[in-house]
């Protein structure tokens, strides 16, 4: 059966401008870091992507090494682009990144011009695209001059392989320098993708100020702390959770007694707001408008539906914010 997108897909989604650019991003974007690789069920991934687009999620975030195996998430997404999303390409923001290990040898990692350009060429081929909307330097390279990395991003835009460029995992100081270099080259920095959640607030110590002062957007990855800020861990570690898997970046060691007690207290506030814990956690990241979009992951359609419903209540009272702050500090 031929896929036809929901006619009402733009009615309930909220869209925010990325910094001072002309680009609007959905408040909730979908990341393909987990659950869209070659080891995962294709039809489940396809169902999640279709439902996400029907709910107004127009931004799909990938990277060269997403899978596993590396590259397979882009391959799967490219297949669905061809079979389902081809008529809607111009309604989508598709991003990819390079900066982490992708292939053996000295040219398959970090931030050299050689690696970034070669990686994007491979990504475009896997997805069957002529260009991506956003291409990121996935992490700073301590051994490559920042000027070289930023010049590579600039040339990628000038070659028509990306419309905008971004950076991820850069410190406030590194971001200042990246912005300066890109402005001089004539390709302004569109967006920064930092890790940010109730449990990881490093961007509040300078980076958010840098982004706002320079008109650069931000999209938060891991806003639910890889599932810790959901109802999964309210009573411990379930067998089907990320913490119970042998692969991934969340281990049982992260789910301490203190963390469980914290999420239980946060869940009480969420219930008072008629939200799930994950919905409140997403709304908290979006509070104040400093973050333009939250980048969610999902393993099933219902999770996407639940997370998008967070947009039904984005407002916090001063009392709620104070109570949350007390819980997080403790």
Phi, psi and omega per residue, in radians:
X1 nan 2.263 -3.107
X2 -1.225 2.294 3.140
X3 -1.304 2.299 3.024
X4 -2.190 2.148 -3.096
X5 -1.134 2.598 3.134
X6 -1.063 2.340 -3.107
X7 -1.160 -0.464 -3.089
X8 -1.681 0.372 -2.979
X9 -1.140 -0.328 -3.129
X10 -1.783 0.072 -3.006
X11 -1.360 -0.586 -3.042
X12 -1.933 -0.290 3.130
X13 -1.258 2.514 3.065
X14 -1.731 2.377 -3.141
X15 -2.086 2.344 -3.094
X16 -2.127 2.496 3.115
X17 -1.256 2.393 3.110
X18 -1.458 1.768 -3.095
X19 1.052 -2.322 3.115
X20 -1.795 0.335 -3.139
X21 -1.430 3.129 3.055
X22 -1.581 0.001 -3.020
X23 -1.597 2.216 3.067
X24 -1.729 2.318 3.094
X25 -1.989 2.544 3.039
X26 -1.145 2.538 -3.139
X27 -1.075 -0.461 3.055
X28 -2.093 2.129 3.080
X29 -1.986 2.787 -3.108
X30 -1.935 2.185 3.084
X31 -1.740 2.520 -3.110
X32 -1.900 0.544 -3.139
X33 -1.085 -0.826 3.128
X34 -2.095 2.726 2.934
X35 1.308 0.166 3.091
X36 -2.207 0.310 -3.076
X37 -1.631 -3.050 -3.107
X38 -1.167 -0.373 3.125
X39 -1.502 -0.091 -3.076
X40 -1.765 2.881 -3.109
X41 -1.325 2.092 -3.079
X42 -1.036 -0.819 -3.060
X43 -1.129 -0.550 3.083
X44 -1.195 -0.758 3.079
X45 -1.075 -0.726 3.129
X46 -1.108 -0.736 3.130
X47 -1.117 -0.694 3.140
X48 -1.163 -0.732 -3.141
X49 -1.149 -0.737 3.110
X50 -1.073 -0.826 -3.104
X51 -1.149 -0.682 3.112
X52 -1.028 -0.809 -3.135
X53 -1.149 -0.661 3.104
X54 -1.102 -0.450 -3.139
X55 -1.583 0.075 3.088
X56 1.674 0.072 3.048
X57 -1.317 1.941 -3.095
X58 -1.825 -0.190 -3.070
X59 -1.878 2.146 3.138
X60 -2.112 2.105 -2.981
X61 -1.872 2.164 3.141
X62 -2.247 3.103 2.991
X63 -2.621 2.822 -3.079
X64 -1.003 -0.627 -3.005
X65 -1.743 0.168 3.130
X66 -1.216 2.475 -3.110
X67 -3.126 -2.080 -0.132
X68 -1.375 2.852 -0.130
X69 -1.240 2.853 -3.115
X70 -0.933 2.364 -3.134
X71 1.629 -0.321 -3.026
X72 -1.277 -0.472 3.084
X73 -1.157 -0.726 3.095
X74 -1.152 -0.657 3.102
X75 -1.097 -0.791 3.136
X76 -1.124 -0.753 3.130
X77 -1.108 -0.697 3.105
X78 -1.078 -0.666 3.109
X79 -1.106 -0.726 -3.135
X80 -1.285 -0.583 3.029
X81 -0.990 -0.741 -3.091
X82 -1.244 -0.746 -3.040
X83 -1.474 -0.568 -2.992
X84 -2.100 -0.675 -2.921
X85 -1.821 0.030 -3.081
X86 -0.924 -0.734 -3.135
X87 -1.218 -0.213 -3.003
X88 -1.967 0.205 -3.057
X89 -0.944 -0.711 -3.084
X90 -1.350 -0.067 3.034
X91 -1.682 0.036 -3.024
X92 -2.023 2.586 2.943
X93 -1.890 2.003 -3.118
X94 -2.011 2.181 -3.109
X95 -2.126 2.650 3.000
X96 -2.491 3.002 -3.021
X97 -2.536 2.823 2.968
X98 -2.585 2.499 -3.140
X99 2.863 -0.373 3.062
X100 -1.812 2.959 -3.054
X101 -0.980 2.297 3.128
X102 -2.270 -0.734 3.101
X103 -2.533 2.805 -3.040
X104 -1.134 2.763 3.070
X105 1.687 3.109 -3.043
X106 -1.355 -0.074 -3.056
X107 -1.968 0.239 -3.072
X108 -2.010 0.460 -3.067
X109 -2.789 2.863 3.012
X110 1.217 -2.375 -2.892
X111 -2.377 0.459 3.084
X112 -1.239 2.751 3.056
X113 -1.019 -0.730 3.133
X114 -0.971 -0.858 -3.088
X115 -1.197 -0.827 -3.060
X116 -1.083 -0.801 -3.111
X117 -1.178 -0.789 3.139
X118 -1.099 -0.726 -3.115
X119 -1.110 -0.779 -3.141
X120 -1.117 -0.685 3.085
X121 -1.003 -0.741 3.113
X122 -1.153 -0.730 -3.141
X123 -1.084 -0.751 3.127
X124 -1.083 -0.694 3.125
X125 -1.144 -0.754 -3.135
X126 -1.106 -0.636 -3.090
X127 -1.593 -0.156 -3.123
X128 1.222 0.622 -3.081
X129 -1.985 2.707 2.995
X130 -1.516 -0.455 -3.119
X131 -2.745 2.764 2.919
X132 -1.845 2.771 3.133
X133 -1.352 -0.706 3.117
X134 -2.299 2.298 3.023
X135 -2.130 2.270 -3.046
X136 -1.905 2.537 2.731
X137 -1.430 1.978 -2.920
X138 -1.259 -0.445 3.080
X139 -2.823 2.670 3.100
X140 -1.215 2.584 -3.139
X141 -1.871 2.027 -3.094
X142 -1.193 -0.266 -3.052
X143 -1.923 -0.073 3.094
X144 -1.956 2.301 3.103
X145 -0.966 2.387 3.136
X146 -1.028 -0.550 3.114
X147 -1.041 -0.672 3.139
X148 -1.194 -0.778 -3.133
X149 -1.091 -0.785 -3.126
X150 -1.214 -0.625 3.090
X151 -1.117 -0.601 3.084
X152 -1.130 -0.739 3.105
X153 -1.094 -0.745 3.121
X154 -1.056 -0.782 -3.108
X155 -1.185 -0.559 3.103
X156 -1.098 -0.697 3.074
X157 -1.174 -0.768 -3.112
X158 -1.146 -0.469 3.081
X159 -1.420 -0.106 3.132
X160 1.408 0.263 -3.134
X161 -1.540 -0.246 3.061
X162 -2.609 2.587 3.102
X163 -1.529 -0.616 -3.116
X164 -2.402 2.857 3.080
X165 -2.219 2.678 3.119
X166 -2.473 3.026 3.046
X167 -2.315 2.744 3.135
X168 -2.451 2.484 3.080
X169 1.187 0.337 3.065
X170 -1.547 2.449 3.090
X171 -1.224 2.989 3.108
X172 -1.050 -0.758 -3.120
X173 -1.154 -0.753 3.106
X174 -1.136 -0.619 3.129
X175 -1.148 -0.704 3.088
X176 -0.994 -0.799 -3.126
X177 -1.183 -0.698 3.129
X178 -1.102 -0.742 3.115
X179 -1.063 -0.778 -3.120
X180 -1.076 -0.816 -3.112
X181 -1.132 -0.812 -3.114
X182 -1.129 -0.651 3.081
X183 -1.090 -0.703 3.121
X184 -1.145 -0.598 3.140
X185 -1.366 -0.333 3.122
X186 1.650 0.220 3.075
X187 -2.147 1.552 -3.053
X188 -1.047 2.593 3.056
X189 -1.231 2.130 -3.124
X190 -1.388 -0.764 -2.867
X191 -2.776 2.636 3.022
X192 -2.054 2.388 3.112
X193 -1.999 1.635 3.128
X194 -1.776 2.793 2.982
X195 -1.354 2.214 -3.056
X196 -2.730 2.252 3.077
X197 -2.815 3.129 3.042
X198 -0.982 -0.511 -3.085
X199 -1.670 -0.087 -3.131
X200 -2.522 1.706 -2.936
X201 -2.022 0.471 -3.028
X202 -1.067 -0.474 -3.065
X203 -1.250 -0.271 3.110
X204 -1.266 -0.267 -3.100
X205 -1.664 0.991 3.024
X206 2.031 -0.699 -3.033
X207 -1.154 -0.767 -3.134
X208 -1.045 -0.663 3.113
X209 -1.120 -0.747 3.123
X210 -1.045 -0.793 -3.106
X211 -1.127 -0.774 -3.127
X212 -1.167 -0.722 -3.125
X213 -1.118 -0.503 -3.072
X214 -1.841 0.084 3.086
X215 1.203 0.555 3.127
X216 -1.774 2.384 -3.132
X217 -1.367 3.010 3.080
X218 -2.542 2.505 3.062
X219 -2.319 2.176 -3.025
X220 -1.571 2.213 2.996
X221 -1.738 2.742 -3.036
X222 0.949 0.790 3.133
X223 -1.178 -0.277 3.095
X224 -1.863 0.315 3.116
X225 0.900 0.814 -3.139
X226 0.946 0.638 3.041
X227 1.775 -0.189 3.123
X228 -1.087 -0.602 -3.117
X229 -1.618 0.818 3.036
X230 -2.333 -3.116 -3.141
X231 -1.411 0.023 -3.104
X232 -1.085 -0.643 -2.963
X233 -1.919 0.357 -3.135
X234 -1.131 -0.451 -3.113
X235 -2.197 0.246 -3.127
X236 2.263 -2.607 -3.050
X237 -1.950 1.873 3.086
X238 -1.271 2.721 -3.045
X239 -1.132 -0.499 -3.069
X240 -1.706 0.271 -3.090
X241 -1.556 2.898 3.094
X242 -1.081 -0.645 -3.109
X243 -1.139 -0.399 -3.124
X244 -1.570 -0.169 -3.118
X245 -1.432 2.656 3.104
X246 -1.325 -0.470 3.115
X247 -1.781 2.813 3.098
X248 1.911 -3.120 -3.008
X249 -1.939 0.046 3.098
X250 -1.957 2.157 -3.107
X251 -2.018 2.968 3.117
X252 -1.052 -0.482 -3.127
X253 -1.113 -0.421 3.131
X254 -1.310 -0.406 -3.053
X255 -1.646 1.278 -3.122
X256 -1.453 2.950 3.075
X257 -1.033 -0.687 -3.140
X258 -1.127 -0.699 3.124
X259 -1.139 -0.773 3.128
X260 -1.061 -0.753 3.114
X261 -1.111 -0.677 3.135
X262 -1.120 -0.848 -3.105
X263 -1.176 -0.512 3.075
X264 -1.134 -0.734 3.116
X265 -1.189 -0.723 3.093
X266 -1.107 -0.646 -3.141
X267 -1.104 -0.556 3.101
X268 -1.121 -0.725 3.098
X269 -1.160 -0.732 3.120
X270 -1.027 -0.736 3.137
X271 -1.091 -0.653 3.095
X272 -1.131 -0.493 3.123
X273 -1.556 0.076 -3.090
X274 1.051 0.674 3.101
X275 -2.227 2.769 2.923
X276 -1.359 2.894 3.121
X277 -1.052 -0.743 -3.126
X278 -1.119 -0.670 3.118
X279 -1.119 -0.756 3.118
X280 -1.159 -0.680 -3.139
X281 -1.102 -0.692 3.101
X282 -1.182 -0.760 3.120
X283 -1.066 -0.662 3.136
X284 -1.115 -0.724 3.113
X285 -1.105 -0.623 -3.109
X286 -1.454 -0.089 -3.054
X287 -1.046 2.502 3.047
X288 1.349 -0.126 3.070
X289 1.349 0.132 3.137
X290 -1.302 -0.525 3.066
X291 -1.790 2.214 -3.053
X292 -1.442 -0.515 -3.082
X293 -2.695 2.574 3.019
X294 -1.850 2.371 -3.079
X295 -1.753 1.838 -3.093
X296 -1.651 2.727 2.927
X297 -1.961 2.906 -3.133
X298 -2.766 2.647 3.037
X299 -2.045 -0.132 3.089
X300 -2.715 2.797 -3.057
X301 -1.017 -0.716 -3.068
X302 -1.053 -0.547 3.113
X303 -1.173 -0.684 3.099
X304 -1.123 -0.770 3.133
X305 -1.069 -0.761 3.136
X306 -1.109 -0.763 -3.091
X307 -1.201 -0.672 3.097
X308 -1.132 -0.563 3.119
X309 -1.152 -0.207 3.051
X310 -1.038 -0.463 -3.100
X311 -1.212 -0.192 3.109
X312 -1.252 -0.305 3.137
X313 -2.598 1.581 -3.118
X314 -1.785 -0.079 -3.070
X315 -1.599 2.466 3.072
X316 -2.146 2.452 2.988
X317 -1.395 2.818 3.095
X318 -1.067 -0.621 3.131
X319 -1.134 -0.753 3.129
X320 -1.085 -0.783 -3.141
X321 -1.106 -0.662 3.124
X322 -1.169 -0.732 3.128
X323 -1.118 -0.736 3.103
X324 -1.084 -0.744 3.136
X325 -1.076 -0.718 3.122
X326 -1.097 -0.720 3.131
X327 -1.129 -0.795 -3.106
X328 -1.170 -0.636 3.126
X329 -1.210 -0.526 -3.110
X330 -1.358 nan nan
